[in-house]
Amino acid sequence: MMILQAAQAAAKPETIGLGSLILAGGWLMIPLALLSAISIFIFFERFWMVRQASDKMDAGFMAKIRDLIYERKIEQAIQYCRTRRSPVARMIEKGIMNLGRSKADIQAAIENVANLEVSRLESGLPFLATTAGGAPMIGFLGTVLGMVQAFMDMAAAGGSVDLSILASGMYTAMITTVGGLVVGIPAYFGYNFLVARIEKVVFQMEANTIAFMDIVTAKENPMGGRG
């Protein structure tokens, strides 16, 4: 009975835990882990910011602004924009504050704020793009280093080459490759997802800029305005 149990134990394949696999990947797993943690933080933080920027807009915003401007309630229009706390509202607020100047000056002031708002929304995205391209390269570096280590172990072993001798280098080669892809692929998709969401916000900003400039034009030409 004991012999049978010993045979079954010997036949059972040895399993390696996740922690052991990560450690087998070597020191390159440290920068990959740091890149992964920072990328996850940036993605969810940017996702929340972009979602807030798009959710705070309502369909009646520009209609309310138009009515306040036509009624010459400029201060109320500015305060209304400040209560919205969205990129579009801050952009329109700047335009209202420049009423009375030329349309070119108004549009330039709006575009300056729009550029700042877009830059704020895109903060952190270059890091995601760099991680998407850099993490697989780090994994490839680990592959090369692992293969070099394996050949060095083979040379040190001389004529008697055992698979256990090559195991350390092969683990480093394969695990760092997998680690680089595991970090890089989500960063790539996360980056493109956020870019698509930001483009929708930019479209809203452009649409509201056109609507505001139409209000300015109608205000300057009452016969072409509300009548």
Secondary structure as UniProt FT lines:
FT   HELIX           2..11
FT   HELIX           18..24
FT   TURN            27..28
FT   HELIX           29..55
FT   TURN            59..60
FT   HELIX           61..70
FT   TURN            71..72
FT   HELIX           74..84
FT   HELIX           87..97
FT   TURN            98..100
FT   HELIX           103..121
FT   TURN            122..124
FT   HELIX           125..157
FT   TURN            158..159
FT   HELIX           163..220
FT   HELIX           222..224
FT   TURN            225..226
//
